[in-house]
């Protein structure tokens, strides 16, 4: 390879490397990338949970970056609550069974007292 071709390739490679380093360290570039990732997450949520509803997808596309972040925060909180509710429903079922047994025992006791 000729020296001029090699020098041109080295220059282009260095420019690309500097540009990539700038993009990684630039706050605006980081914000834009984060915004794009959040919007993709919101669209995935619409596709997954709302079965790709076109109206909901258009709404997500028209939301501001801050609104998308708020939407994702709400979705995360609801997901956490759903997990907690599942734990509480099991406890509620157990408490209901105990209460029903207690009432049944009391009823049987009252019936026995009334018969005597």
TABELNOR-V368532 format. One record per helix or strand of 3 or more residues. SS is the DSSP state (h for helix, s for strand). FROM is the first residue (numbers start at 1). LEN is the number of residues. If there is no record, write none. Layout:
((SS | FROM | LEN) (SS | FROM | LEN))
This chain:
((h | 3 | 23) (h | 27 | 23) (h | 54 | 9) (h | 65 | 51))
